[in-house]
């Protein structure tokens, strides 16, 4: 029987291992279990973030994480990298070839700024962001994965439905997620569940969904 539950610190290891099976070629997986574990710990660190999973016979077969940004520039990618920075650096030192990974290159300035900050002890401000008045609250779906052995069995749909319930619980009616333009299967799945392309970026679409009405 499928068992959906909020993820606790005691279950992070199982969720992290499931993630690595779901995304064997991702940068996070290549950086190693310690890094994946730390990034998933980010979801448990603040009340505006959440992580839950589905178990079958005590095995984690799917998971989903989201958060509600509090300001412009409050991004999940930079937030998790900041949270797991030390683990990321250790992973890169063990596998220096990953410095040229396509997911690392866009973060060069962030990595360098944080390395200098740790060496000097001085806070180095990031680039300025637009005025906070322009910020509109929403709930972002950051990660979702289903164990390869259990795909096509309705697990993803159950995770998506629970994500919407979590968003409502945080008083959010606008949902967003980012998906690669080449991920046709994911795009098809999201569109079936009333998500639509709200923004187009170089390599990804930012999809939106409204829970109003």
C-alpha positions as CSV (number, residue, x, y, z in Angstrom):
1,X,0.0,0.0,0.0
2,X,1.3,3.5,-0.9
3,X,2.1,5.6,2.1
4,X,2.5,9.4,1.6
5,X,4.2,11.2,4.4
6,X,6.2,14.3,5.2
7,X,9.9,13.7,5.1
8,X,11.8,13.8,8.4
9,X,15.5,14.0,9.0
10,X,15.5,10.3,9.7
11,X,14.2,9.6,6.1
12,X,16.5,12.0,4.3
13,X,19.0,9.2,3.5
14,X,16.3,7.1,1.7
15,X,14.9,10.1,-0.2
16,X,18.4,11.1,-1.3
17,X,19.2,7.6,-2.5
18,X,15.9,7.6,-4.4
19,X,16.8,10.9,-6.0
20,X,20.2,9.5,-7.2
21,X,18.4,6.6,-8.8
22,X,15.9,8.9,-10.5
23,X,18.5,11.3,-11.8
24,X,21.8,9.3,-12.3
25,X,23.3,11.9,-14.6
26,X,22.5,15.0,-12.6
27,X,25.2,17.2,-11.2
28,X,23.9,16.6,-7.6
29,X,24.2,12.8,-8.1
30,X,27.7,13.2,-9.5
31,X,28.7,15.3,-6.5
32,X,27.8,12.4,-4.2
33,X,25.5,11.2,-1.5
34,X,26.8,13.7,1.1
35,X,25.9,16.6,-1.2
36,X,22.5,15.3,-2.1
37,X,21.7,14.7,1.6
38,X,22.7,18.2,2.5
39,X,20.6,19.8,-0.3
40,X,17.5,17.8,0.8
41,X,18.2,19.1,4.4
42,X,17.5,22.6,3.0
43,X,13.8,21.8,2.7
44,X,13.6,21.0,6.4
45,X,15.4,24.2,7.5
46,X,12.6,26.8,7.2
47,X,8.8,26.7,7.5
48,X,8.3,28.1,3.9
49,X,9.9,24.9,2.5
50,X,8.6,21.4,2.5
51,X,9.5,17.9,1.4
52,X,7.4,14.8,1.3
53,X,7.7,11.3,-0.1
54,X,5.7,8.1,-1.0
55,X,6.7,4.7,0.4
56,X,5.8,1.2,-0.7
57,X,6.8,-1.6,1.8
58,X,9.1,0.9,3.6
59,X,10.9,1.8,0.4
60,X,10.9,5.4,-0.9
61,X,9.6,5.3,-4.4
62,X,8.8,9.0,-5.0
63,X,9.4,12.4,-3.5
64,X,8.6,16.1,-4.1
65,X,9.9,19.3,-2.6
66,X,8.7,22.9,-2.9
67,X,9.0,26.3,-1.3
68,X,7.5,29.8,-1.1
69,X,10.0,32.5,-1.9
70,X,10.0,35.5,0.4
71,X,11.5,38.1,-1.9
72,X,12.9,38.7,-5.3
73,X,16.2,36.7,-5.7
74,X,15.1,34.1,-3.1
75,X,15.8,31.2,-5.5
76,X,15.9,27.5,-4.7
77,X,19.0,26.7,-6.7
78,X,21.2,29.4,-5.1
79,X,19.6,28.7,-1.7
80,X,20.4,25.0,-1.8
81,X,23.9,25.6,-3.1
82,X,24.6,28.1,-0.3
83,X,23.2,25.7,2.2
84,X,25.3,22.8,0.9
85,X,28.3,24.9,-0.1
86,X,30.9,23.0,1.8
87,X,29.7,19.6,0.5
88,X,29.6,21.0,-3.0
89,X,33.3,22.2,-2.8
90,X,34.4,18.8,-1.4
91,X,32.5,17.1,-4.3
92,X,34.2,19.3,-6.8
93,X,37.6,18.7,-5.3
94,X,37.1,15.0,-5.5
95,X,35.9,15.3,-9.1
96,X,37.5,18.5,-10.5
97,X,36.2,17.7,-14.0
98,X,32.7,18.7,-12.7
99,X,33.9,22.3,-12.7
100,X,33.1,22.3,-16.4
101,X,29.7,20.7,-16.0
102,X,26.9,22.7,-17.7
103,X,25.1,23.0,-14.3
104,X,28.2,24.4,-12.6
105,X,29.2,27.0,-15.2
106,X,26.3,29.4,-14.5
107,X,27.3,29.5,-10.8
108,X,31.0,30.4,-11.2
109,X,30.5,34.0,-9.9
110,X,28.5,32.6,-6.9
111,X,31.1,30.0,-6.1
112,X,34.0,32.5,-6.4
113,X,32.1,35.1,-4.2
114,X,31.5,32.5,-1.5
115,X,35.0,31.2,-1.6
116,X,36.4,34.7,-1.1
117,X,33.9,35.4,1.6
118,X,35.1,32.3,3.5
119,X,38.8,33.2,3.1
120,X,38.5,36.8,4.1
121,X,35.5,36.6,6.4
122,X,34.0,39.6,4.7
123,X,30.5,39.5,3.2
124,X,30.5,40.3,-0.5
125,X,27.2,41.6,-1.7
126,X,25.6,40.0,-4.8
127,X,24.3,42.0,-7.7
128,X,21.3,44.2,-6.9
129,X,17.8,43.0,-7.5
130,X,14.6,44.8,-8.6
131,X,12.5,46.6,-6.0
132,X,10.7,44.3,-3.5
133,X,7.4,45.9,-4.5
134,X,7.5,44.0,-7.7
135,X,7.5,40.6,-6.0
136,X,4.4,38.4,-6.3
137,X,4.1,35.5,-3.9
138,X,3.9,31.9,-5.3
139,X,4.8,28.3,-4.5
140,X,7.6,26.8,-6.5
141,X,7.8,23.1,-7.2
142,X,11.6,22.5,-7.0
143,X,12.0,18.8,-7.3
144,X,9.9,15.8,-8.1
145,X,11.1,12.2,-8.8
146,X,9.7,8.7,-9.1
147,X,11.8,5.6,-8.8
148,X,12.4,4.1,-12.3
149,X,10.8,0.8,-11.3
150,X,7.5,2.6,-10.3
151,X,6.9,5.0,-13.2
152,X,3.6,5.0,-15.0
153,X,1.7,3.8,-11.9
154,X,0.2,7.1,-10.8
155,X,2.9,8.0,-8.3
156,X,3.8,11.3,-10.0
157,X,0.1,12.3,-10.1
158,X,-0.2,11.6,-6.4
159,X,2.9,13.7,-5.7
160,X,1.6,16.6,-7.8
161,X,-1.8,16.5,-6.0
162,X,-0.1,16.6,-2.6
163,X,2.1,19.5,-3.8
164,X,-1.0,21.5,-4.6
165,X,-2.4,20.7,-1.1
166,X,0.8,21.9,0.5
167,X,0.7,25.1,-1.5
168,X,-2.9,25.8,-0.4
169,X,-1.8,25.1,3.1
170,X,0.7,27.9,2.8
171,X,-2.0,30.2,1.4
172,X,-0.6,30.2,-2.1
173,X,-2.7,30.0,-5.3
174,X,0.0,30.6,-7.9
175,X,2.3,27.7,-8.7
176,X,5.5,27.6,-10.7
177,X,8.1,25.1,-11.9
178,X,11.0,25.0,-14.3
179,X,11.4,22.2,-16.9
180,X,13.9,21.6,-19.7
181,X,12.5,22.4,-23.1
182,X,13.8,19.0,-24.3
183,X,11.8,17.1,-21.6
184,X,8.8,16.2,-23.7
185,X,7.3,13.7,-21.4
186,X,7.4,16.0,-18.4
187,X,5.9,18.9,-20.5
188,X,3.1,16.6,-21.6
189,X,2.4,15.5,-18.0
190,X,2.3,19.0,-16.6
191,X,0.1,20.3,-19.4
192,X,-2.4,17.5,-18.7
193,X,-2.7,18.8,-15.2
194,X,-3.4,22.4,-16.3
195,X,0.1,23.8,-16.1
196,X,1.0,26.2,-18.9
197,X,4.2,27.9,-20.2
198,X,4.4,31.2,-18.5
199,X,8.0,32.2,-19.2
200,X,10.6,31.0,-21.7
201,X,14.3,31.0,-20.9
202,X,17.3,29.8,-22.9
203,X,17.1,26.1,-22.0
204,X,13.9,25.9,-19.9
205,X,10.3,26.8,-19.7
206,X,8.9,28.2,-16.5
207,X,5.4,26.7,-16.2
208,X,2.6,28.2,-14.2
209,X,-0.6,27.0,-12.7
210,X,-3.4,28.9,-10.8
211,X,-5.4,27.3,-8.0
212,X,-7.9,30.1,-8.0
213,X,-11.5,29.4,-9.1
